[in-house]
Amino acid sequence: MLRGAFRAWESPEAGAGVRAALRAAAVDTVGNHSTLGEFVSSEMIPTVMSVTGIPKESARVLASTVLGLAFMRYLVRAPAFTEVSVDELIASYAPVIQGIVDADAHPARS
């Protein structure tokens, strides 16, 4: 999942669109529904649910984690996110994302 997201984010064509959507969402001061917000709600979260089998609540957590990564690397350009390779970020984030998926696949027993 992350590798596919990075392929899109790092491509010249799609990456520019992602950065534009992140920028628009970040500066929306009038409370309009952003294109990014609509995409996340109508496309990203349902796709995450379908691919992983996790419920909507967990898909929201997963989506916000992935979008937070994109926001920090491509919009804020925080050195902690830009000075490391894509492979390093995937190595850091993959266990977190897998944990979100696994938590719903193996719920805690009471």
Gaussian input, Z-matrix of N, CA and C with variables (Angstrom, degrees):
# hf/3-21g

backbone

0 1
 N
 C     1     B1
 C     2     B2     1     A1
 N     3     B3     2     A2     1     D1
 C     4     B4     3     A3     2     D2
 C     5     B5     4     A4     3     D3
 N     6     B6     5     A5     4     D4
 C     7     B7     6     A6     5     D5
 C     8     B8     7     A7     6     D6
 N     9     B9     8     A8     7     D7
 C    10    B10     9     A9     8     D8
 C    11    B11    10    A10     9     D9
 N    12    B12    11    A11    10    D10
 C    13    B13    12    A12    11    D11
 C    14    B14    13    A13    12    D12
 N    15    B15    14    A14    13    D13
 C    16    B16    15    A15    14    D14
 C    17    B17    16    A16    15    D15
 N    18    B18    17    A17    16    D16
 C    19    B19    18    A18    17    D17
 C    20    B20    19    A19    18    D18
 N    21    B21    20    A20    19    D19
 C    22    B22    21    A21    20    D20
 C    23    B23    22    A22    21    D21
 N    24    B24    23    A23    22    D22
 C    25    B25    24    A24    23    D23
 C    26    B26    25    A25    24    D24
 N    27    B27    26    A26    25    D25
 C    28    B28    27    A27    26    D26
 C    29    B29    28    A28    27    D27
 N    30    B30    29    A29    28    D28
 C    31    B31    30    A30    29    D29
 C    32    B32    31    A31    30    D30
 N    33    B33    32    A32    31    D31
 C    34    B34    33    A33    32    D32
 C    35    B35    34    A34    33    D33
 N    36    B36    35    A35    34    D34
 C    37    B37    36    A36    35    D35
 C    38    B38    37    A37    36    D36
 N    39    B39    38    A38    37    D37
 C    40    B40    39    A39    38    D38
 C    41    B41    40    A40    39    D39
 N    42    B42    41    A41    40    D40
 C    43    B43    42    A42    41    D41
 C    44    B44    43    A43    42    D42
 N    45    B45    44    A44    43    D43
 C    46    B46    45    A45    44    D44
 C    47    B47    46    A46    45    D45
 N    48    B48    47    A47    46    D46
 C    49    B49    48    A48    47    D47
 C    50    B50    49    A49    48    D48
 N    51    B51    50    A50    49    D49
 C    52    B52    51    A51    50    D50
 C    53    B53    52    A52    51    D51
 N    54    B54    53    A53    52    D52
 C    55    B55    54    A54    53    D53
 C    56    B56    55    A55    54    D54
 N    57    B57    56    A56    55    D55
 C    58    B58    57    A57    56    D56
 C    59    B59    58    A58    57    D57
 N    60    B60    59    A59    58    D58
 C    61    B61    60    A60    59    D59
 C    62    B62    61    A61    60    D60
 N    63    B63    62    A62    61    D61
 C    64    B64    63    A63    62    D62
 C    65    B65    64    A64    63    D63
 N    66    B66    65    A65    64    D64
 C    67    B67    66    A66    65    D65
 C    68    B68    67    A67    66    D66
 N    69    B69    68    A68    67    D67
 C    70    B70    69    A69    68    D68
 C    71    B71    70    A70    69    D69
 N    72    B72    71    A71    70    D70
 C    73    B73    72    A72    71    D71
 C    74    B74    73    A73    72    D72
 N    75    B75    74    A74    73    D73
 C    76    B76    75    A75    74    D74
 C    77    B77    76    A76    75    D75
 N    78    B78    77    A77    76    D76
 C    79    B79    78    A78    77    D77
 C    80    B80    79    A79    78    D78
 N    81    B81    80    A80    79    D79
 C    82    B82    81    A81    80    D80
 C    83    B83    82    A82    81    D81
 N    84    B84    83    A83    82    D82
 C    85    B85    84    A84    83    D83
 C    86    B86    85    A85    84    D84
 N    87    B87    86    A86    85    D85
 C    88    B88    87    A87    86    D86
 C    89    B89    88    A88    87    D87
 N    90    B90    89    A89    88    D88
 C    91    B91    90    A90    89    D89
 C    92    B92    91    A91    90    D90
 N    93    B93    92    A92    91    D91
 C    94    B94    93    A93    92    D92
 C    95    B95    94    A94    93    D93
 N    96    B96    95    A95    94    D94
 C    97    B97    96    A96    95    D95
 C    98    B98    97    A97    96    D96
 N    99    B99    98    A98    97    D97
 C   100   B100    99    A99    98    D98
 C   101   B101   100   A100    99    D99
 N   102   B102   101   A101   100   D100
 C   103   B103   102   A102   101   D101
 C   104   B104   103   A103   102   D102
 N   105   B105   104   A104   103   D103
 C   106   B106   105   A105   104   D104
 C   107   B107   106   A106   105   D105
 N   108   B108   107   A107   106   D106
 C   109   B109   108   A108   107   D107
 C   110   B110   109   A109   108   D108
 N   111   B111   110   A110   109   D109
 C   112   B112   111   A111   110   D110
 C   113   B113   112   A112   111   D111
 N   114   B114   113   A113   112   D112
 C   115   B115   114   A114   113   D113
 C   116   B116   115   A115   114   D114
 N   117   B117   116   A116   115   D115
 C   118   B118   117   A117   116   D116
 C   119   B119   118   A118   117   D117
 N   120   B120   119   A119   118   D118
 C   121   B121   120   A120   119   D119
 C   122   B122   121   A121   120   D120
 N   123   B123   122   A122   121   D121
 C   124   B124   123   A123   122   D122
 C   125   B125   124   A124   123   D123
 N   126   B126   125   A125   124   D124
 C   127   B127   126   A126   125   D125
 C   128   B128   127   A127   126   D126
 N   129   B129   128   A128   127   D127
 C   130   B130   129   A129   128   D128
 C   131   B131   130   A130   129   D129
 N   132   B132   131   A131   130   D130
 C   133   B133   132   A132   131   D131
 C   134   B134   133   A133   132   D132
 N   135   B135   134   A134   133   D133
 C   136   B136   135   A135   134   D134
 C   137   B137   136   A136   135   D135
 N   138   B138   137   A137   136   D136
 C   139   B139   138   A138   137   D137
 C   140   B140   139   A139   138   D138
 N   141   B141   140   A140   139   D139
 C   142   B142   141   A141   140   D140
 C   143   B143   142   A142   141   D141
 N   144   B144   143   A143   142   D142
 C   145   B145   144   A144   143   D143
 C   146   B146   145   A145   144   D144
 N   147   B147   146   A146   145   D145
 C   148   B148   147   A147   146   D146
 C   149   B149   148   A148   147   D147
 N   150   B150   149   A149   148   D148
 C   151   B151   150   A150   149   D149
 C   152   B152   151   A151   150   D150
 N   153   B153   152   A152   151   D151
 C   154   B154   153   A153   152   D152
 C   155   B155   154   A154   153   D153
 N   156   B156   155   A155   154   D154
 C   157   B157   156   A156   155   D155
 C   158   B158   157   A157   156   D156
 N   159   B159   158   A158   157   D157
 C   160   B160   159   A159   158   D158
 C   161   B161   160   A160   159   D159
 N   162   B162   161   A161   160   D160
 C   163   B163   162   A162   161   D161
 C   164   B164   163   A163   162   D162
 N   165   B165   164   A164   163   D163
 C   166   B166   165   A165   164   D164
 C   167   B167   166   A166   165   D165
 N   168   B168   167   A167   166   D166
 C   169   B169   168   A168   167   D167
 C   170   B170   169   A169   168   D168
 N   171   B171   170   A170   169   D169
 C   172   B172   171   A171   170   D170
 C   173   B173   172   A172   171   D171
 N   174   B174   173   A173   172   D172
 C   175   B175   174   A174   173   D173
 C   176   B176   175   A175   174   D174
 N   177   B177   176   A176   175   D175
 C   178   B178   177   A177   176   D176
 C   179   B179   178   A178   177   D177
 N   180   B180   179   A179   178   D178
 C   181   B181   180   A180   179   D179
 C   182   B182   181   A181   180   D180
 N   183   B183   182   A182   181   D181
 C   184   B184   183   A183   182   D182
 C   185   B185   184   A184   183   D183
 N   186   B186   185   A185   184   D184
 C   187   B187   186   A186   185   D185
 C   188   B188   187   A187   186   D186
 N   189   B189   188   A188   187   D187
 C   190   B190   189   A189   188   D188
 C   191   B191   190   A190   189   D189
 N   192   B192   191   A191   190   D190
 C   193   B193   192   A192   191   D191
 C   194   B194   193   A193   192   D192
 N   195   B195   194   A194   193   D193
 C   196   B196   195   A195   194   D194
 C   197   B197   196   A196   195   D195
 N   198   B198   197   A197   196   D196
 C   199   B199   198   A198   197   D197
 C   200   B200   199   A199   198   D198
 N   201   B201   200   A200   199   D199
 C   202   B202   201   A201   200   D200
 C   203   B203   202   A202   201   D201
 N   204   B204   203   A203   202   D202
 C   205   B205   204   A204   203   D203
 C   206   B206   205   A205   204   D204
 N   207   B207   206   A206   205   D205
 C   208   B208   207   A207   206   D206
 C   209   B209   208   A208   207   D207
 N   210   B210   209   A209   208   D208
 C   211   B211   210   A210   209   D209
 C   212   B212   211   A211   210   D210
 N   213   B213   212   A212   211   D211
 C   214   B214   213   A213   212   D212
 C   215   B215   214   A214   213   D213
 N   216   B216   215   A215   214   D214
 C   217   B217   216   A216   215   D215
 C   218   B218   217   A217   216   D216
 N   219   B219   218   A218   217   D217
 C   220   B220   219   A219   218   D218
 C   221   B221   220   A220   219   D219
 N   222   B222   221   A221   220   D220
 C   223   B223   222   A222   221   D221
 C   224   B224   223   A223   222   D222
 N   225   B225   224   A224   223   D223
 C   226   B226   225   A225   224   D224
 C   227   B227   226   A226   225   D225
 N   228   B228   227   A227   226   D226
 C   229   B229   228   A228   227   D227
 C   230   B230   229   A229   228   D228
 N   231   B231   230   A230   229   D229
 C   232   B232   231   A231   230   D230
 C   233   B233   232   A232   231   D231
 N   234   B234   233   A233   232   D232
 C   235   B235   234   A234   233   D233
 C   236   B236   235   A235   234   D234
 N   237   B237   236   A236   235   D235
 C   238   B238   237   A237   236   D236
 C   239   B239   238   A238   237   D237
 N   240   B240   239   A239   238   D238
 C   241   B241   240   A240   239   D239
 C   242   B242   241   A241   240   D240
 N   243   B243   242   A242   241   D241
 C   244   B244   243   A243   242   D242
 C   245   B245   244   A244   243   D243
 N   246   B246   245   A245   244   D244
 C   247   B247   246   A246   245   D245
 C   248   B248   247   A247   246   D246
 N   249   B249   248   A248   247   D247
 C   250   B250   249   A249   248   D248
 C   251   B251   250   A250   249   D249
 N   252   B252   251   A251   250   D250
 C   253   B253   252   A252   251   D251
 C   254   B254   253   A253   252   D252
 N   255   B255   254   A254   253   D253
 C   256   B256   255   A255   254   D254
 C   257   B257   256   A256   255   D255
 N   258   B258   257   A257   256   D256
 C   259   B259   258   A258   257   D257
 C   260   B260   259   A259   258   D258
 N   261   B261   260   A260   259   D259
 C   262   B262   261   A261   260   D260
 C   263   B263   262   A262   261   D261
 N   264   B264   263   A263   262   D262
 C   265   B265   264   A264   263   D263
 C   266   B266   265   A265   264   D264
 N   267   B267   266   A266   265   D265
 C   268   B268   267   A267   266   D266
 C   269   B269   268   A268   267   D267
 N   270   B270   269   A269   268   D268
 C   271   B271   270   A270   269   D269
 C   272   B272   271   A271   270   D270
 N   273   B273   272   A272   271   D271
 C   274   B274   273   A273   272   D272
 C   275   B275   274   A274   273   D273
 N   276   B276   275   A275   274   D274
 C   277   B277   276   A276   275   D275
 C   278   B278   277   A277   276   D276
 N   279   B279   278   A278   277   D277
 C   280   B280   279   A279   278   D278
 C   281   B281   280   A280   279   D279
 N   282   B282   281   A281   280   D280
 C   283   B283   282   A282   281   D281
 C   284   B284   283   A283   282   D282
 N   285   B285   284   A284   283   D283
 C   286   B286   285   A285   284   D284
 C   287   B287   286   A286   285   D285
 N   288   B288   287   A287   286   D286
 C   289   B289   288   A288   287   D287
 C   290   B290   289   A289   288   D288
 N   291   B291   290   A290   289   D289
 C   292   B292   291   A291   290   D290
 C   293   B293   292   A292   291   D291
 N   294   B294   293   A293   292   D292
 C   295   B295   294   A294   293   D293
 C   296   B296   295   A295   294   D294
 N   297   B297   296   A296   295   D295
 C   298   B298   297   A297   296   D296
 C   299   B299   298   A298   297   D297
 N   300   B300   299   A299   298   D298
 C   301   B301   300   A300   299   D299
 C   302   B302   301   A301   300   D300
 N   303   B303   302   A302   301   D301
 C   304   B304   303   A303   302   D302
 C   305   B305   304   A304   303   D303
 N   306   B306   305   A305   304   D304
 C   307   B307   306   A306   305   D305
 C   308   B308   307   A307   306   D306
 N   309   B309   308   A308   307   D307
 C   310   B310   309   A309   308   D308
 C   311   B311   310   A310   309   D309
 N   312   B312   311   A311   310   D310
 C   313   B313   312   A312   311   D311
 C   314   B314   313   A313   312   D312
 N   315   B315   314   A314   313   D313
 C   316   B316   315   A315   314   D314
 C   317   B317   316   A316   315   D315
 N   318   B318   317   A317   316   D316
 C   319   B319   318   A318   317   D317
 C   320   B320   319   A319   318   D318
 N   321   B321   320   A320   319   D319
 C   322   B322   321   A321   320   D320
 C   323   B323   322   A322   321   D321
 N   324   B324   323   A323   322   D322
 C   325   B325   324   A324   323   D323
 C   326   B326   325   A325   324   D324
 N   327   B327   326   A326   325   D325
 C   328   B328   327   A327   326   D326
 C   329   B329   328   A328   327   D327

   B1=1.4487
   B2=1.5288
   B3=1.3317
   B4=1.4592
   B5=1.5204
   B6=1.3132
   B7=1.4725
   B8=1.5300
   B9=1.3187
   B10=1.4622
   B11=1.5218
   B12=1.3232
   B13=1.4667
   B14=1.5214
   B15=1.3251
   B16=1.4598
   B17=1.5207
   B18=1.3353
   B19=1.4743
   B20=1.5243
   B21=1.3158
   B22=1.4688
   B23=1.5311
   B24=1.3178
   B25=1.4619
   B26=1.5249
   B27=1.3221
   B28=1.4584
   B29=1.5326
   B30=1.3208
   B31=1.4634
   B32=1.5269
   B33=1.3304
   B34=1.4745
   B35=1.5274
   B36=1.3215
   B37=1.4644
   B38=1.5236
   B39=1.3043
   B40=1.4660
   B41=1.5178
   B42=1.3078
   B43=1.4623
   B44=1.5111
   B45=1.3292
   B46=1.4668
   B47=1.5266
   B48=1.3116
   B49=1.4687
   B50=1.5134
   B51=1.3373
   B52=1.4686
   B53=1.5247
   B54=1.3197
   B55=1.4719
   B56=1.5276
   B57=1.3263
   B58=1.4623
   B59=1.5295
   B60=1.3350
   B61=1.4659
   B62=1.5247
   B63=1.3262
   B64=1.4670
   B65=1.5228
   B66=1.3367
   B67=1.4598
   B68=1.5244
   B69=1.3184
   B70=1.4677
   B71=1.5208
   B72=1.3302
   B73=1.4644
   B74=1.5249
   B75=1.3155
   B76=1.4642
   B77=1.5229
   B78=1.3178
   B79=1.4638
   B80=1.5294
   B81=1.3114
   B82=1.4596
   B83=1.5250
   B84=1.3329
   B85=1.4671
   B86=1.5237
   B87=1.3145
   B88=1.4635
   B89=1.5150
   B90=1.3189
   B91=1.4585
   B92=1.5052
   B93=1.3119
   B94=1.4577
   B95=1.5201
   B96=1.3086
   B97=1.4655
   B98=1.5149
   B99=1.2934
   B100=1.4569
   B101=1.5139
   B102=1.3017
   B103=1.4560
   B104=1.5148
   B105=1.3168
   B106=1.4623
   B107=1.5280
   B108=1.3068
   B109=1.4617
   B110=1.5154
   B111=1.3116
   B112=1.4620
   B113=1.5244
   B114=1.3298
   B115=1.4642
   B116=1.5245
   B117=1.3306
   B118=1.4677
   B119=1.5213
   B120=1.3141
   B121=1.4606
   B122=1.5223
   B123=1.3309
   B124=1.4625
   B125=1.5226
   B126=1.3279
   B127=1.4624
   B128=1.5298
   B129=1.3251
   B130=1.4694
   B131=1.5262
   B132=1.3085
   B133=1.4670
   B134=1.5302
   B135=1.3494
   B136=1.4644
   B137=1.5371
   B138=1.3357
   B139=1.4669
   B140=1.5197
   B141=1.3320
   B142=1.4684
   B143=1.5227
   B144=1.3241
   B145=1.4653
   B146=1.5194
   B147=1.3190
   B148=1.4579
   B149=1.5251
   B150=1.3165
   B151=1.4641
   B152=1.5268
   B153=1.3371
   B154=1.4612
   B155=1.5244
   B156=1.3342
   B157=1.4537
   B158=1.5187
   B159=1.3411
   B160=1.4696
   B161=1.5294
   B162=1.3409
   B163=1.4623
   B164=1.5325
   B165=1.3077
   B166=1.4702
   B167=1.5298
   B168=1.3125
   B169=1.4653
   B170=1.5258
   B171=1.3115
   B172=1.4676
   B173=1.5248
   B174=1.3177
   B175=1.4597
   B176=1.5249
   B177=1.3363
   B178=1.4690
   B179=1.5214
   B180=1.3224
   B181=1.4706
   B182=1.5271
   B183=1.3129
   B184=1.4569
   B185=1.5330
   B186=1.3156
   B187=1.4642
   B188=1.5189
   B189=1.3164
   B190=1.4641
   B191=1.5257
   B192=1.3206
   B193=1.4679
   B194=1.5243
   B195=1.3201
   B196=1.4619
   B197=1.5296
   B198=1.3298
   B199=1.4637
   B200=1.5228
   B201=1.3134
   B202=1.4651
   B203=1.5160
   B204=1.3106
   B205=1.4586
   B206=1.5307
   B207=1.3233
   B208=1.4672
   B209=1.5247
   B210=1.3083
   B211=1.4663
   B212=1.5283
   B213=1.3332
   B214=1.4665
   B215=1.5298
   B216=1.3173
   B217=1.4700
   B218=1.5249
   B219=1.3271
   B220=1.4587
   B221=1.5190
   B222=1.3115
   B223=1.4644
   B224=1.5238
   B225=1.3131
   B226=1.4664
   B227=1.5311
   B228=1.3340
   B229=1.4714
   B230=1.5258
   B231=1.3078
   B232=1.4634
   B233=1.5259
   B234=1.3373
   B235=1.4658
   B236=1.5278
   B237=1.3110
   B238=1.4719
   B239=1.5276
   B240=1.3211
   B241=1.4544
   B242=1.5267
   B243=1.3269
   B244=1.4656
   B245=1.5219
   B246=1.3170
   B247=1.4642
   B248=1.5194
   B249=1.3200
   B250=1.4667
   B251=1.5292
   B252=1.2980
   B253=1.4626
   B254=1.5268
   B255=1.2977
   B256=1.4649
   B257=1.5273
   B258=1.3233
   B259=1.4671
   B260=1.5318
   B261=1.3291
   B262=1.4707
   B263=1.5209
   B264=1.3231
   B265=1.4663
   B266=1.5245
   B267=1.3096
   B268=1.4656
   B269=1.5214
   B270=1.3252
   B271=1.4668
   B272=1.5258
   B273=1.3247
   B274=1.4690
   B275=1.5253
   B276=1.3138
   B277=1.4615
   B278=1.5187
   B279=1.3082
   B280=1.4695
   B281=1.5314
   B282=1.3376
   B283=1.4682
   B284=1.5380
   B285=1.3169
   B286=1.4694
   B287=1.5237
   B288=1.3115
   B289=1.4633
   B290=1.5254
   B291=1.3177
   B292=1.4665
   B293=1.5253
   B294=1.3331
   B295=1.4634
   B296=1.5190
   B297=1.3334
   B298=1.4668
   B299=1.5271
   B300=1.3220
   B301=1.4689
   B302=1.5362
   B303=1.3251
   B304=1.4694
   B305=1.5294
   B306=1.3317
   B307=1.4668
   B308=1.5216
   B309=1.3279
   B310=1.4561
   B311=1.5133
   B312=1.3147
   B313=1.4571
   B314=1.5410
   B315=1.3282
   B316=1.4689
   B317=1.5229
   B318=1.3222
   B319=1.4687
   B320=1.5374
   B321=1.3189
   B322=1.4671
   B323=1.5220
   B324=1.2791
   B325=1.4836
   B326=1.5167
   B327=1.3042
   B328=1.4664
   B329=1.4894
   A1=110.75
   A2=116.34
   A3=119.47
   A4=112.30
   A5=116.28
   A6=119.22
   A7=109.71
   A8=117.63
   A9=121.20
   A10=111.59
   A11=116.83
   A12=120.30
   A13=110.39
   A14=116.05
   A15=118.80
   A16=112.21
   A17=117.17
   A18=119.31
   A19=109.79
   A20=116.33
   A21=120.21
   A22=110.56
   A23=116.63
   A24=120.04
   A25=112.49
   A26=116.62
   A27=121.16
   A28=112.16
   A29=118.43
   A30=119.69
   A31=109.17
   A32=116.44
   A33=119.23
   A34=112.87
   A35=118.15
   A36=121.03
   A37=111.52
   A38=117.25
   A39=121.16
   A40=111.34
   A41=117.56
   A42=121.27
   A43=112.43
   A44=116.80
   A45=120.40
   A46=110.61
   A47=117.15
   A48=120.92
   A49=112.16
   A50=116.52
   A51=120.58
   A52=109.72
   A53=116.85
   A54=119.93
   A55=111.03
   A56=117.39
   A57=120.72
   A58=110.78
   A59=116.95
   A60=120.39
   A61=111.02
   A62=117.48
   A63=120.57
   A64=110.58
   A65=116.34
   A66=120.57
   A67=110.93
   A68=116.78
   A69=120.94
   A70=110.68
   A71=116.80
   A72=120.52
   A73=110.65
   A74=117.42
   A75=121.29
   A76=112.65
   A77=117.61
   A78=120.02
   A79=113.24
   A80=117.69
   A81=121.88
   A82=108.90
   A83=116.52
   A84=120.56
   A85=113.10
   A86=117.20
   A87=118.69
   A88=112.69
   A89=117.26
   A90=120.27
   A91=115.27
   A92=117.96
   A93=119.92
   A94=109.56
   A95=115.46
   A96=119.44
   A97=107.17
   A98=115.64
   A99=119.41
   A100=111.11
   A101=114.52
   A102=120.16
   A103=109.61
   A104=117.53
   A105=121.17
   A106=110.33
   A107=117.10
   A108=120.56
   A109=112.21
   A110=115.87
   A111=119.88
   A112=110.92
   A113=116.43
   A114=120.45
   A115=110.74
   A116=116.18
   A117=120.05
   A118=110.12
   A119=116.66
   A120=120.38
   A121=114.09
   A122=116.49
   A123=118.58
   A124=114.27
   A125=117.88
   A126=120.46
   A127=112.85
   A128=116.04
   A129=119.49
   A130=112.52
   A131=117.51
   A132=120.06
   A133=111.60
   A134=119.82
   A135=118.32
   A136=113.00
   A137=117.39
   A138=119.56
   A139=110.75
   A140=116.98
   A141=120.90
   A142=109.76
   A143=117.01
   A144=120.65
   A145=111.25
   A146=116.16
   A147=120.79
   A148=112.03
   A149=116.53
   A150=120.78
   A151=111.69
   A152=116.70
   A153=120.01
   A154=113.79
   A155=116.72
   A156=119.58
   A157=113.96
   A158=116.92
   A159=119.29
   A160=109.89
   A161=116.95
   A162=120.01
   A163=111.67
   A164=114.88
   A165=121.94
   A166=112.63
   A167=117.37
   A168=120.51
   A169=110.55
   A170=116.82
   A171=120.66
   A172=111.18
   A173=117.24
   A174=120.64
   A175=110.83
   A176=116.72
   A177=120.23
   A178=110.65
   A179=117.03
   A180=121.02
   A181=109.66
   A182=115.96
   A183=120.21
   A184=110.66
   A185=117.74
   A186=121.23
   A187=111.36
   A188=117.67
   A189=119.68
   A190=111.29
   A191=117.21
   A192=120.62
   A193=110.16
   A194=116.46
   A195=120.68
   A196=111.05
   A197=116.96
   A198=119.30
   A199=111.93
   A200=117.27
   A201=120.11
   A202=111.30
   A203=116.19
   A204=121.03
   A205=110.22
   A206=117.21
   A207=120.86
   A208=110.81
   A209=116.48
   A210=121.47
   A211=110.51
   A212=117.00
   A213=121.34
   A214=112.12
   A215=117.73
   A216=120.79
   A217=112.82
   A218=116.89
   A219=119.78
   A220=114.98
   A221=118.99
   A222=120.17
   A223=110.56
   A224=116.65
   A225=120.62
   A226=110.28
   A227=114.67
   A228=122.47
   A229=111.29
   A230=114.84
   A231=121.02
   A232=108.81
   A233=117.71
   A234=120.62
   A235=113.84
   A236=117.78
   A237=120.06
   A238=111.60
   A239=117.34
   A240=122.23
   A241=112.80
   A242=117.61
   A243=120.24
   A244=112.86
   A245=117.61
   A246=120.43
   A247=113.12
   A248=116.77
   A249=120.65
   A250=108.18
   A251=115.29
   A252=120.29
   A253=111.23
   A254=114.79
   A255=121.12
   A256=109.41
   A257=116.89
   A258=120.08
   A259=111.60
   A260=117.11
   A261=119.65
   A262=111.80
   A263=116.63
   A264=119.47
   A265=110.60
   A266=116.58
   A267=119.46
   A268=110.22
   A269=116.94
   A270=120.41
   A271=111.26
   A272=117.39
   A273=120.97
   A274=112.71
   A275=116.32
   A276=121.11
   A277=114.13
   A278=117.96
   A279=120.59
   A280=112.68
   A281=119.43
   A282=118.02
   A283=112.99
   A284=116.57
   A285=120.36
   A286=109.43
   A287=115.95
   A288=120.28
   A289=110.81
   A290=116.47
   A291=119.51
   A292=110.43
   A293=116.90
   A294=120.72
   A295=112.41
   A296=116.57
   A297=120.45
   A298=109.58
   A299=115.72
   A300=120.68
   A301=110.35
   A302=116.09
   A303=120.73
   A304=112.99
   A305=117.18
   A306=120.14
   A307=110.40
   A308=116.46
   A309=119.67
   A310=112.34
   A311=116.67
   A312=119.97
   A313=110.71
   A314=115.14
   A315=121.66
   A316=109.23
   A317=118.87
   A318=120.68
   A319=111.61
   A320=114.48
   A321=119.94
   A322=110.23
   A323=114.39
   A324=119.19
   A325=109.61
   A326=115.82
   A327=118.69
   A328=111.72
   D1=-50.01
   D2=-179.39
   D3=-64.93
   D4=-42.08
   D5=-178.91
   D6=-59.61
   D7=-41.39
   D8=177.82
   D9=-64.44
   D10=-40.56
   D11=177.68
   D12=-62.90
   D13=-45.11
   D14=179.05
   D15=-63.20
   D16=-37.14
   D17=177.50
   D18=-58.24
   D19=-43.83
   D20=179.00
   D21=-67.52
   D22=-46.94
   D23=-176.98
   D24=-63.93
   D25=-35.31
   D26=-175.70
   D27=-85.28
   D28=-13.95
   D29=-179.70
   D30=-74.34
   D31=142.64
   D32=-178.66
   D33=-58.27
   D34=-40.98
   D35=-176.07
   D36=-74.39
   D37=-60.58
   D38=-176.10
   D39=-69.05
   D40=-37.29
   D41=-178.90
   D42=-58.91
   D43=-40.22
   D44=178.65
   D45=-62.94
   D46=-39.38
   D47=178.09
   D48=-66.11
   D49=-40.44
   D50=178.31
   D51=-63.26
   D52=-46.64
   D53=-179.87
   D54=-62.45
   D55=-39.47
   D56=178.21
   D57=-63.73
   D58=-42.19
   D59=179.06
   D60=-66.21
   D61=-40.95
   D62=177.39
   D63=-63.00
   D64=-44.12
   D65=179.27
   D66=-61.54
   D67=-45.38
   D68=-179.57
   D69=-61.78
   D70=-42.46
   D71=179.75
   D72=-66.44
   D73=-36.25
   D74=-177.10
   D75=-70.41
   D76=-28.84
   D77=-176.33
   D78=-105.31
   D79=9.08
   D80=179.84
   D81=-73.03
   D82=96.85
   D83=-177.27
   D84=-98.18
   D85=-3.91
   D86=-178.10
   D87=-103.07
   D88=2.83
   D89=175.76
   D90=78.72
   D91=17.64
   D92=176.61
   D93=-70.80
   D94=152.80
   D95=173.60
   D96=-72.66
   D97=121.74
   D98=-178.36
   D99=-83.69
   D100=159.06
   D101=174.67
   D102=-59.41
   D103=-41.82
   D104=179.17
   D105=-62.42
   D106=-45.04
   D107=179.37
   D108=-61.26
   D109=-41.53
   D110=177.80
   D111=-65.81
   D112=-40.88
   D113=178.39
   D114=-61.85
   D115=-46.12
   D116=-178.91
   D117=-61.19
   D118=-46.97
   D119=-176.44
   D120=-70.97
   D121=-40.25
   D122=-173.67
   D123=-95.93
   D124=-19.73
   D125=-176.91
   D126=-119.65
   D127=-55.26
   D128=-171.68
   D129=-65.92
   D130=-52.01
   D131=-177.28
   D132=-63.38
   D133=-46.66
   D134=176.19
   D135=-60.71
   D136=-36.94
   D137=178.79
   D138=-66.29
   D139=-43.98
   D140=177.56
   D141=-59.24
   D142=-43.47
   D143=178.80
   D144=-61.26
   D145=-43.27
   D146=-178.05
   D147=-67.53
   D148=-44.31
   D149=-176.15
   D150=-71.52
   D151=-39.62
   D152=-173.51
   D153=-97.94
   D154=-22.38
   D155=-176.06
   D156=79.47
   D157=11.81
   D158=-179.73
   D159=-88.81
   D160=157.29
   D161=-179.87
   D162=-73.36
   D163=167.31
   D164=-176.85
   D165=-55.34
   D166=-41.29
   D167=-177.93
   D168=-60.07
   D169=-44.27
   D170=179.63
   D171=-72.41
   D172=-34.89
   D173=177.11
   D174=-62.54
   D175=-35.16
   D176=176.24
   D177=-64.51
   D178=-42.63
   D179=178.68
   D180=-62.72
   D181=-45.42
   D182=-179.77
   D183=-63.82
   D184=-44.99
   D185=179.89
   D186=-62.18
   D187=-41.71
   D188=-179.57
   D189=-68.51
   D190=-32.07
   D191=176.26
   D192=-65.62
   D193=-47.77
   D194=-178.66
   D195=-66.58
   D196=-42.40
   D197=178.73
   D198=-69.01
   D199=-32.47
   D200=174.78
   D201=-61.99
   D202=-41.33
   D203=176.44
   D204=-61.00
   D205=-47.43
   D206=178.73
   D207=-61.08
   D208=-43.41
   D209=-179.21
   D210=-60.20
   D211=-46.75
   D212=-177.31
   D213=-68.89
   D214=-38.49
   D215=-177.19
   D216=-79.65
   D217=-42.83
   D218=-169.07
   D219=-103.56
   D220=-20.01
   D221=-179.34
   D222=-110.03
   D223=-56.27
   D224=178.92
   D225=-70.99
   D226=-33.47
   D227=-178.64
   D228=58.81
   D229=44.49
   D230=178.27
   D231=-66.72
   D232=128.92
   D233=-178.39
   D234=-52.55
   D235=-35.13
   D236=179.43
   D237=-60.56
   D238=-20.71
   D239=-179.37
   D240=-107.18
   D241=-24.90
   D242=-177.37
   D243=-94.71
   D244=-21.28
   D245=-176.86
   D246=-87.80
   D247=1.85
   D248=177.99
   D249=-114.89
   D250=156.35
   D251=-179.12
   D252=-75.52
   D253=163.83
   D254=174.70
   D255=-58.30
   D256=-43.12
   D257=-179.94
   D258=-60.72
   D259=-38.33
   D260=177.76
   D261=-66.82
   D262=-40.21
   D263=177.89
   D264=-65.86
   D265=-41.53
   D266=177.74
   D267=-61.67
   D268=-42.35
   D269=178.90
   D270=-61.84
   D271=-33.96
   D272=179.39
   D273=-77.74
   D274=-41.00
   D275=-173.79
   D276=-87.07
   D277=-30.00
   D278=-176.18
   D279=-55.63
   D280=-44.94
   D281=179.22
   D282=-63.95
   D283=-33.48
   D284=178.96
   D285=-67.16
   D286=-47.24
   D287=179.51
   D288=-64.61
   D289=-41.88
   D290=177.79
   D291=-62.74
   D292=-36.23
   D293=177.54
   D294=-62.88
   D295=-37.77
   D296=177.34
   D297=-64.16
   D298=-45.56
   D299=-179.82
   D300=-64.92
   D301=-47.41
   D302=-177.21
   D303=-65.70
   D304=-31.33
   D305=-179.58
   D306=-61.13
   D307=-34.06
   D308=178.81
   D309=-85.70
   D310=-25.06
   D311=178.15
   D312=-75.60
   D313=-29.33
   D314=-178.22
   D315=-132.14
   D316=70.03
   D317=-177.27
   D318=-59.06
   D319=149.78
   D320=178.90
   D321=-59.84
   D322=141.74
   D323=178.79
   D324=-94.82
   D325=139.96
   D326=-179.90
   D327=-97.18

